[in-house]
């Protein structure tokens, strides 16, 4: 199941040439992931408070395909592609009117308060697994 999150490009997102600064795509997909998790009914504040667990980005493989520009209306798509013990792999993209501008494979890990990898709790895994189909 693919999650969509709308983003508008603001002046602050652009560089001197008027195109989106490359690092801002990472901010866009971060927002998309946060809203995807929220849409699954997962409260990250409660996860940290009640279980001492947080999510962290382990790896990003990114492709910059076309530039986005000031005032563009974009859509960030997020789709879960794999779940392992303490790891999620997501495919994310940024689109403008059906044209893919940016694509990324993002590995997220679940960490304990000490920063050690921690298995995803069973209840969390159950919320994630249906989105694989």
One Martini backbone bead per residue (centre of mass of N, CA, C, O) as a GRO file, in nm:
protein
  133
    1UNK     BB    1   0.096   0.037   0.024
    2UNK     BB    2   0.047   0.373  -0.062
    3UNK     BB    3   0.169   0.681   0.051
    4UNK     BB    4   0.046   1.017   0.055
    5UNK     BB    5   0.225   1.347   0.041
    6UNK     BB    6   0.193   1.679   0.047
    7UNK     BB    7   0.399   1.933  -0.128
    8UNK     BB    8   0.530   2.257  -0.111
    9UNK     BB    9   0.729   2.488  -0.268
   10UNK     BB   10   0.944   2.700  -0.119
   11UNK     BB   11   1.172   2.939  -0.119
   12UNK     BB   12   1.348   2.800   0.112
   13UNK     BB   13   1.396   2.531  -0.081
   14UNK     BB   14   1.582   2.703  -0.256
   15UNK     BB   15   1.809   2.818  -0.472
   16UNK     BB   16   1.958   3.043  -0.679
   17UNK     BB   17   1.810   2.886  -0.932
   18UNK     BB   18   1.509   2.787  -0.816
   19UNK     BB   19   1.575   2.511  -0.691
   20UNK     BB   20   1.580   2.238  -0.522
   21UNK     BB   21   1.756   2.153  -0.271
   22UNK     BB   22   1.882   1.846  -0.228
   23UNK     BB   23   1.835   1.814   0.092
   24UNK     BB   24   1.516   1.864   0.087
   25UNK     BB   25   1.427   1.582   0.003
   26UNK     BB   26   1.484   1.457   0.282
   27UNK     BB   27   1.263   1.620   0.424
   28UNK     BB   28   1.023   1.526   0.259
   29UNK     BB   29   1.055   1.215   0.325
   30UNK     BB   30   1.034   1.245   0.628
   31UNK     BB   31   0.745   1.346   0.632
   32UNK     BB   32   0.627   1.102   0.485
   33UNK     BB   33   0.706   0.891   0.701
   34UNK     BB   34   0.560   1.015   0.942
   35UNK     BB   35   0.274   0.998   0.809
   36UNK     BB   36   0.275   0.696   0.761
   37UNK     BB   37   0.296   0.608   1.054
   38UNK     BB   38   0.042   0.759   1.147
   39UNK     BB   39  -0.158   0.607   0.948
   40UNK     BB   40  -0.099   0.330   1.123
   41UNK     BB   41  -0.119   0.417   1.440
   42UNK     BB   42   0.166   0.533   1.519
   43UNK     BB   43   0.317   0.642   1.824
   44UNK     BB   44   0.628   0.770   1.874
   45UNK     BB   45   0.608   0.883   2.158
   46UNK     BB   46   0.496   0.622   2.291
   47UNK     BB   47   0.723   0.434   2.204
   48UNK     BB   48   0.935   0.578   2.375
   49UNK     BB   49   0.794   0.590   2.653
   50UNK     BB   50   0.697   0.271   2.674
   51UNK     BB   51   0.975   0.126   2.511
   52UNK     BB   52   1.239   0.286   2.418
   53UNK     BB   53   1.170   0.355   2.107
   54UNK     BB   54   1.328   0.420   1.785
   55UNK     BB   55   1.379   0.580   1.481
   56UNK     BB   56   1.634   0.532   1.219
   57UNK     BB   57   1.853   0.622   0.986
   58UNK     BB   58   2.086   0.416   0.798
   59UNK     BB   59   1.987   0.446   0.484
   60UNK     BB   60   2.049   0.621   0.161
   61UNK     BB   61   1.921   0.587  -0.174
   62UNK     BB   62   1.968   0.837  -0.426
   63UNK     BB   63   1.765   0.995  -0.694
   64UNK     BB   64   1.815   1.261  -0.921
   65UNK     BB   65   1.606   1.344  -1.195
   66UNK     BB   66   1.445   1.621  -1.129
   67UNK     BB   67   1.350   1.942  -1.093
   68UNK     BB   68   1.230   2.145  -0.853
   69UNK     BB   69   1.013   2.429  -0.794
   70UNK     BB   70   0.883   2.699  -0.720
   71UNK     BB   71   0.544   2.614  -0.626
   72UNK     BB   72   0.534   2.332  -0.634
   73UNK     BB   73   0.338   2.038  -0.652
   74UNK     BB   74   0.382   1.765  -0.439
   75UNK     BB   75   0.450   1.403  -0.403
   76UNK     BB   76   0.489   1.176  -0.142
   77UNK     BB   77   0.601   0.846  -0.151
   78UNK     BB   78   0.522   0.546   0.050
   79UNK     BB   79   0.682   0.215   0.069
   80UNK     BB   80   0.685  -0.098   0.178
   81UNK     BB   81   0.932  -0.371   0.117
   82UNK     BB   82   1.059  -0.442   0.417
   83UNK     BB   83   1.093  -0.680   0.699
   84UNK     BB   84   1.272  -0.705   0.995
   85UNK     BB   85   1.359  -0.723   1.307
   86UNK     BB   86   1.496  -0.392   1.300
   87UNK     BB   87   1.389  -0.350   0.991
   88UNK     BB   88   1.324  -0.109   0.730
   89UNK     BB   89   1.209  -0.087   0.387
   90UNK     BB   90   1.187   0.198   0.173
   91UNK     BB   91   0.995   0.349  -0.082
   92UNK     BB   92   1.068   0.667  -0.230
   93UNK     BB   93   0.893   0.961  -0.370
   94UNK     BB   94   0.893   1.241  -0.600
   95UNK     BB   95   0.616   1.426  -0.737
   96UNK     BB   96   0.499   1.582  -1.057
   97UNK     BB   97   0.241   1.526  -1.229
   98UNK     BB   98   0.359   1.212  -1.273
   99UNK     BB   99   0.660   1.301  -1.219
  100UNK     BB  100   0.966   1.180  -1.145
  101UNK     BB  101   1.224   1.339  -0.935
  102UNK     BB  102   1.254   1.127  -0.689
  103UNK     BB  103   1.454   0.856  -0.539
  104UNK     BB  104   1.427   0.614  -0.256
  105UNK     BB  105   1.614   0.406  -0.040
  106UNK     BB  106   1.510   0.324   0.299
  107UNK     BB  107   1.673   0.260   0.605
  108UNK     BB  108   1.522   0.145   0.902
  109UNK     BB  109   1.571   0.159   1.256
  110UNK     BB  110   1.546   0.003   1.565
  111UNK     BB  111   1.591   0.165   1.884
  112UNK     BB  112   1.721   0.205   2.172
  113UNK     BB  113   1.820   0.418   2.422
  114UNK     BB  114   2.133   0.317   2.362
  115UNK     BB  115   2.140   0.246   2.031
  116UNK     BB  116   2.041  -0.030   1.997
  117UNK     BB  117   1.920  -0.276   1.846
  118UNK     BB  118   1.559  -0.345   1.798
  119UNK     BB  119   1.297  -0.515   1.800
  120UNK     BB  120   1.001  -0.530   1.677
  121UNK     BB  121   0.712  -0.514   1.790
  122UNK     BB  122   0.442  -0.705   1.733
  123UNK     BB  123   0.230  -0.477   1.701
  124UNK     BB  124   0.394  -0.321   1.491
  125UNK     BB  125   0.426  -0.544   1.281
  126UNK     BB  126   0.118  -0.577   1.226
  127UNK     BB  127   0.087  -0.287   1.101
  128UNK     BB  128   0.300  -0.331   0.865
  129UNK     BB  129   0.246  -0.595   0.700
  130UNK     BB  130  -0.015  -0.518   0.535
  131UNK     BB  131   0.154  -0.303   0.354
  132UNK     BB  132   0.289  -0.534   0.168
  133UNK     BB  133  -0.009  -0.603   0.007
   0.00000   0.00000   0.00000
